[in-house]
């Protein structure tokens, strides 16, 4: 379709309807209106229109319930989903190694949880006045080596527990580009702002990705045969790689993930990438860098995730918890007013009732806030 032609809806004009034309030429638009004088046009209303492509997202074979345990790992898009899950009080552990972008780092981290690996001083390196780990995000870096190790190993222990009991493992892959240290050809999860000449950058093959994650899934299913693995591809564009290179990278991830879903009956795919790139496909859904999805975009993806992934009986409870967490974040200008005191009492009562009716839900932090603000306390 040329840019000068646009699909023509039925045009309702002064109670009459023009004949439908599949295309309207923008250079001679007035010919499709009734009457020769365009100024006589009083009202145009469009018939029902489809504004986006439609996508059929199947329900998960085993939807997520409040009794379930979830482990999430991968790119920064993982953080968006995990934040929403935690706001709704699901039992979640997110990114025990911090944000990981490439499949080899994800596989390596999951293997370390399966092995309950403990890191030592030999696994750290000193750079930019911080002690760092090539396997971890910079949020684990610290000016003190012992503190860095303690934080890393505490997270390892927690992840080792979660991976053995998780009902769902959500893996979000961001890039098929892998950086290797030239000294020893070691793959790294984060460059920690080290000089670029330290690294060699490679685009992983589909076979390499599938082999690495297959080995990990085989090991995982041995210690946790009931886990459901949910793959997603991050819609965040890795524009520093280049536009063409980013698309090559995403294409390899998508194909690798679908091969894994065909290979393992316990693996399935949620199309977060397609929702942003093919359905929303507009820069108003991106942040000012044109790379990261904004709040509206992540909200759209979250809504589709709820429809696809959440147990039907969990959704009403999610809505009630959402009301409580929104109220918890509210900060009044005049907390002494009678209206605000009633607000606090109402939500304190709601917290108590929700926890009594749903023992798996923990709203103690919210309840404490509501009670502390009341004048009688």
Number of C-alpha atoms within 10 A of each C-alpha: 7 6 7 10 14 13 11 14 18 18 21 16 17 13 8 9 13 13 12 12 12 11 13 18 16 11 9 8 11 14 13 16 18 18 11 11 10 12 7 12 13 8 10 14 11 11 10 8 8 7 8 10 10 10 11 7 15 12 16 19 13 14 17 22 18 20 13 15 19 25 22 23 27 30 26 19 23 23 18 16 19 22 14 15 17 13 15 21 18 22 20 18 20 20 24 26 25 22 25 27 24 25 28 24 24 26 20 18 25 24 19 17 23 22 12 17 14 16 16 13 12 7 13 18 13 14 13 10 10 18 22 27 26 18 22 23 19 19 13 21 24 17 14 13 17 13 14 21 23 15 14 23 18 13 20 24 15 14 24 20 14 20 24 18 17 22 21 23 20 23 23 29 28 28 27 26 24 20 22 18 17 13 9 7 11 12 19 21 25 22 20 17 9 11 8 11 8 12 19 15 13 11 14 19 15 18 12 14 21 22 15 16 21 17 12 19 21 13 16 19 14 11 13 17 15 15 21 24 22 20 23 25 25 27 22 21 20 20 14 8 13 11 12 9 16 19 16 15 22 23 16 20 27 20 15 21 24 16 15 22 17 12 12 15 11 19 22 21 20 22 19 21 20 17 21 22 13 13 14 17 15 12 16 13 19 19 14 11 9 15 15 20 24 15 13 13 21 21 15 15 23 18 12 17 18 18 17 19 21 19 16 14 11 15 16 10 16 19 11 14 20 16 14 23 17 10 15 18 10 9 8 9 8 9 15 12 11 11 10 16 17 12 15 23 16 13 21 23 13 18 25 15 11 18 14 11 10 12 9 15 19 16 18 13 10 18 20 13 15 21 17 13 15 17 11 7 6
